[in-house]
Structure formats: structure tokens, C-alpha cells
Amino acid sequence: MLDFATILTVVLPVYLTMATGAAARKLRILPAEADAGLMRLAVTILTPCLILERVVGNEAVMSPLPVLIAASLGFGLVSLGIALSFFAAPLIGLRRHEGRRTFAVSCGLQNYGFVAIPIVTALFPEKGTLGVMFTFTLGVELACWTAGVGLLTGLGKAPWKLALNPPVITILGSLMLNFTGLHVYIPEVAHLTLGMMGACAVPLAVMIIGASIADIWGQEKMRWSIAVLAPVLRQLIIPLAFLAAAYYLPLETELKRILIVQGAMPSAVFSIMIARHYGGHAPTAVQCVLSTTVVSLITAPALIAWALKVVGV
């Protein structure tokens, strides 16, 4: 039975790994200058290895229709979260050019990758569930670079081509191997090598996320209206859409589980980078990330436990 206490023991190590990264930064063991190179290693080599190992030959993603459904839900739910947050922002006085659009992107875009992966792996260790999550992230990536960045820059200027990054290309390539039947020709030694390298991706990236949070902690004076509304949206209201999809739609069990975990995630740290590079209001993104991350330590296991019971998966 996956109750709150059980799920907390799964979620807590992720946050402790973040804390380790933050401590490494403060102790100058992990200098800021190393972040770019290490994250590039994680994104361009280690994460693709993890994807190949979990997607290639995965029985849950052997046909196009389930993949299309998962990706469509990823795009639709993130876009919906951004829209809800955009229309809620004026409730705390946020206007255009004063953080409204950044608030929408930060609340609408959950930490769908490196924080969700270890939680999904620990709760549902069978290969199929994590493989399905990678197909869900195809839609999330597209929503990030169109609905998200497009809200900041204007849709005509949105760099949607950046959605074709190494992990996405690897997911698409892995799916093609499955769809064509070529996955059977991948030797076992390749799977073992990919598994070994892929296992390094998540702890490394989570530590860098923790170090990044340590860098921004205290840089900006906390605006308490944002610190309250962001968690309310990101971890109470928006998850209801994820839960409704898992409850009402005739989806496979693996995808229902992914929807539940994804809905419980805090704001993506990546939204800070988006704000800084595409004309957003970075302090607003920082406050959304900090507040939702802290609150999610309690809300994430509670929400996951409750939703799994409601949906029956």
C-alpha cells in the first residue's frame, strides 16, 4: 500500500540529493563554473543513455497510438497549467511586464524530468512506467518551447526548434527502433552499458539543481503573494487537471501513474533560465521555484498517495 509515509521515503531522497548539491556549492566542492559542463554531460550523453535503456524494447511503447496519447496529454496539461496561471496572476497584482507571463510559465511548467524520474523509478520500478514517462515528456518539451517561451516572446518568435534537443531526439529514435522491430537487434551488452551510464544522469542533475537553488536562495526579497499563490496553483489546482485525466480517460495504468506523479511536481528550475533568456521577469520565476520546491516536500507525497488511491492504480 503506497501511503503518505511510504511515498515520503521515496520523495525525501530526491530532496536530500538536492540538499547535498546545495551543500557542495556552499562548501565550494561544486563550483558554479562546473555546472554548464556537467549539465551538458547529463543532457547530451547520460540522459540519452537512460532513455535508450528504458524505451528500446519497452512493451508499453511499441505502437504509435499510446505514444501520441501520452505526448498529447503532456502538451495539453502543461499548456492548460500555463493558461490557468496567466489568468490567476492578476489576483496578486501581477501585470504584463511586471511578471505576469513569467509567473504563468513558472507555475505551469512542472519539474518534469530529473526530479520526477527518481520518484517514478522508485515507486514503479518496472521498466514500462518510466519508458511511458519519456513519451509524455515529448509533449511537455513542445509545450515548453511553444506555449511557454511563446508567451514570453510572442508565438511567432518562439524557438520551437529547441524542442528537438538530444533527449527528445533520443526518444524519437528509440521509438522508431520499437515501431520498426529493430530493437531486437540491440545486444545485451549495449543495454548494460546504457543502463550503467544512464544511472549517473539523475543524481548528477539533481545535485546541480540543488546547487542552482542554493545560488538563488536569498538573492531576491520574497514576495509573499507569489510565495502563496504559486504553490496553491502548482500543487493544488493544476494537479486536479492531471488527476481528472487519469481518473476519467481510458488510459493505460502506466500513463495514469505518470500523470499523478507529474501533477505533484514543483515548478521547473529551468523556468528561471527561460525567464532570463527570453525577456521574462527572473525574480518572479525564482520565487515560484523556491516556494513550490519547499512546499512540495510535503504536498508531493500527500498528493501522490491520495491520487493513487482515488484513481486505483
C-alpha positions in Angstrom: 0.0 0.0 0.0 1.5 3.3 -1.1 0.5 5.6 1.8 2.0 9.1 2.6 4.8 7.7 4.8 5.9 5.2 2.2 5.9 7.8 -0.6 7.7 10.3 1.6 10.5 7.8 2.0 10.7 7.7 -1.8 10.5 11.5 -2.3 12.8 12.5 0.5 16.0 11.1 -1.0 15.5 13.3 -4.1 15.3 16.4 -1.9 18.3 15.2 0.2 20.3 14.8 -3.0 19.3 18.4 -3.9 20.5 19.4 -0.4 23.7 17.7 -1.0 24.2 19.6 -4.2 23.5 22.8 -2.3 25.9 22.0 0.4 28.6 21.1 -2.2 28.1 24.6 -3.6 28.3 26.3 -0.3 31.5 24.3 0.6 32.9 25.1 -2.9 33.2 21.4 -3.7 30.9 22.0 -6.7 31.9 25.4 -8.2 29.4 27.3 -10.4 31.8 27.1 -13.3 31.4 23.4 -13.4 27.6 23.5 -13.8 27.4 24.1 -17.5 29.7 21.3 -18.4 28.2 18.8 -16.0 24.7 19.6 -17.1 25.7 19.3 -20.7 27.2 15.9 -19.9 23.9 14.9 -18.2 21.7 16.2 -21.0 23.6 15.2 -24.1 25.1 11.8 -23.1 23.9 10.4 -19.8 20.2 11.1 -20.2 20.0 9.7 -23.7 21.6 6.6 -22.4 18.9 6.3 -19.8 16.2 6.9 -22.4 17.6 4.3 -24.7 17.8 1.7 -21.9 14.3 2.4 -20.7 12.5 2.9 -24.1 14.1 0.5 -26.5 12.3 -2.8 -26.3 9.7 -1.4 -23.8 6.4 -3.3 -24.4 4.4 -0.3 -23.2 5.6 1.9 -26.1 5.6 -0.4 -29.1 2.9 1.3 -31.1 2.3 4.9 -32.2 -1.1 5.5 -30.7 -0.2 5.2 -27.0 2.8 7.4 -27.6 0.6 10.0 -29.4 -1.9 10.0 -26.5 0.9 10.4 -23.9 2.6 13.2 -25.8 -0.7 15.0 -26.4 -1.5 14.9 -22.7 1.9 16.3 -21.9 1.4 19.2 -24.2 -2.2 19.8 -23.3 -1.9 19.7 -19.5 1.2 21.9 -19.4 -0.4 24.4 -21.7 -3.6 24.4 -19.5 -1.5 25.0 -16.4 0.2 28.0 -18.1 -3.1 29.4 -19.1 -4.7 29.0 -15.7 -1.7 30.6 -14.0 -1.8 33.5 -16.5 -5.4 34.3 -15.7 -4.8 33.9 -11.9 -1.8 36.2 -11.8 -3.8 39.5 -11.6 -5.3 38.2 -8.4 -2.0 39.2 -6.7 -1.4 42.3 -8.8 0.9 40.9 -11.4 0.5 42.7 -14.8 2.2 42.4 -18.1 5.8 43.4 -17.9 5.6 43.0 -14.1 5.9 39.2 -14.0 2.5 38.0 -15.1 3.8 35.9 -18.1 6.8 34.6 -16.2 4.5 33.6 -13.3 2.3 31.7 -15.7 5.2 29.8 -17.3 6.8 29.0 -13.9 3.7 27.7 -12.3 2.5 25.9 -15.5 5.8 24.1 -16.2 6.5 21.3 -13.6 9.9 19.8 -12.9 9.0 17.0 -15.3 12.5 15.5 -15.8 15.2 14.9 -13.2 13.0 15.3 -10.1 10.2 13.1 -11.5 12.5 10.4 -12.8 13.8 9.0 -9.5 10.3 9.2 -7.9 8.8 7.2 -10.8 11.6 4.7 -10.7 11.4 4.2 -7.0 7.6 3.9 -6.9 7.1 1.9 -10.1 10.4 0.0 -10.7 9.2 -1.9 -13.7 10.7 -0.7 -17.0 7.4 0.2 -18.7 6.4 3.1 -16.5 9.5 5.2 -16.9 9.5 4.5 -20.6 6.0 5.9 -20.9 7.1 9.0 -18.9 9.6 9.8 -21.6 6.9 9.7 -24.3 4.8 12.1 -22.0 7.8 14.5 -21.9 7.7 14.8 -25.7 4.6 16.9 -25.3 5.9 18.7 -22.3 9.0 19.8 -24.3 6.8 21.1 -27.1 4.6 23.0 -24.7 7.7 24.5 -23.0 9.1 25.9 -26.2 5.8 27.0 -27.8 3.2 27.8 -25.2 5.8 28.7 -22.5 8.5 30.6 -24.3 6.0 31.8 -26.9 4.1 33.5 -24.1 7.2 35.5 -23.3 8.5 36.3 -26.8 5.3 36.0 -28.9 4.4 32.8 -30.6 6.0 33.9 -33.9 9.3 34.3 -32.2 9.2 31.1 -30.0 12.3 29.0 -30.6 10.3 25.8 -31.0 13.2 24.1 -32.8 14.9 23.9 -29.4 12.4 21.2 -28.6 14.5 18.9 -30.8 17.2 18.6 -28.1 19.3 15.4 -27.5 16.8 13.7 -25.1 13.9 14.3 -27.4 15.8 13.1 -30.5 16.8 10.0 -28.5 13.2 9.4 -27.5 12.1 9.6 -31.1 15.0 7.4 -32.3 14.2 4.8 -29.6 10.5 4.8 -30.6 11.4 4.2 -34.2 13.5 1.2 -33.2 10.5 -0.1 -31.5 8.0 0.6 -34.2 10.2 -1.0 -36.9 11.1 -4.0 -34.8 14.8 -3.2 -35.0 15.0 -3.1 -31.2 15.6 -6.9 -31.2 19.0 -6.4 -32.7 20.3 -4.3 -29.8 22.8 -6.6 -28.0 22.5 -7.2 -24.2 26.0 -5.7 -23.6 24.7 -2.4 -25.1 21.7 -2.4 -22.7 24.0 -3.0 -19.8 26.4 -0.2 -20.8 23.5 2.2 -21.4 22.0 1.3 -18.0 25.3 1.9 -16.2 25.8 5.3 -17.9 22.1 6.3 -17.6 22.1 5.6 -13.9 24.6 8.6 -13.5 22.3 11.1 -15.1 19.7 11.7 -12.4 21.8 12.1 -9.3 24.2 14.3 -11.1 21.5 16.6 -12.5 19.6 16.7 -9.2 22.7 17.8 -7.4 23.2 20.6 -9.9 19.6 21.6 -9.4 20.2 21.8 -5.7 23.4 23.9 -6.2 21.4 26.2 -8.5 18.7 26.7 -5.9 21.5 27.5 -3.3 22.8 30.2 -5.7 19.4 31.9 -6.0 18.3 31.5 -2.4 18.1 34.9 -0.7 19.1 36.9 -3.8 15.6 38.4 -4.1 13.3 39.7 -1.4 10.5 37.2 -1.2 7.1 38.5 -2.4 4.7 36.6 -0.2 1.8 36.9 -2.5 3.7 34.9 -5.1 5.1 32.5 -2.5 1.5 31.7 -1.5 -0.3 31.6 -4.9 2.4 29.7 -6.8 2.1 26.6 -4.6 -1.7 26.8 -4.5 -1.7 26.7 -8.3 1.2 24.4 -8.9 0.4 21.9 -6.2 -3.3 22.1 -5.5 -5.3 23.4 -8.5 -3.2 22.4 -11.6 -2.8 18.8 -10.3 -6.6 18.4 -10.4 -6.4 18.5 -14.2 -3.8 15.8 -14.2 -5.9 13.8 -11.8 -9.1 14.3 -13.8 -7.3 13.0 -16.9 -6.0 9.9 -15.0 -9.4 9.3 -13.5 -11.8 9.8 -16.4 -9.8 8.9 -19.5 -9.4 5.3 -20.6 -5.6 5.3 -20.3 -3.1 2.5 -19.6 -2.1 2.1 -16.0 1.5 3.3 -16.6 0.3 6.6 -18.1 -2.2 7.2 -15.2 0.8 6.8 -12.8 2.8 9.3 -14.7 0.0 11.8 -14.7 -0.2 11.5 -10.9 3.5 12.0 -10.3 3.9 14.8 -12.9 1.0 16.7 -11.4 2.6 16.7 -8.0 5.9 18.1 -9.1 7.1 21.7 -8.2 7.9 24.4 -10.7 10.8 23.6 -13.0 14.1 25.2 -12.1 14.5 25.6 -15.9 11.8 28.2 -15.9 14.4 30.6 -14.3 16.7 30.2 -17.3 13.7 30.7 -19.7 12.8 33.9 -17.9 16.4 35.2 -18.1 17.0 34.4 -21.8 13.6 35.3 -23.3 12.6 38.6 -21.7 10.8 37.3 -18.7 11.0 38.6 -15.1 13.6 36.3 -13.5 12.9 37.3 -9.8 9.3 36.1 -10.2 10.5 32.7 -11.6 12.9 32.4 -8.7 10.2 32.9 -6.1 7.9 30.4 -7.8 10.6 27.8 -7.9 11.7 28.3 -4.3 8.2 28.4 -2.8 6.9 25.4 -4.8 10.0 23.3 -4.2 9.9 23.9 -0.4 6.1 23.2 -0.2 6.3 20.1 -2.4 8.3 18.2 0.1 5.0 17.7 2.0 2.4 18.2 -0.8 4.1 15.9 -3.3 3.9 12.6 -1.3 0.5 13.6 0.1 -0.9 14.3 -3.4 0.6 11.2 -4.9 -0.7 8.9 -2.1 -4.2 10.4 -2.3 -4.4 10.4 -6.1 -3.1 6.8 -6.5 -5.9 5.7 -4.1 -8.6 7.7 -5.9 -7.5 6.5 -9.4 -6.9 3.0 -8.1 -3.5 2.4 -9.6 
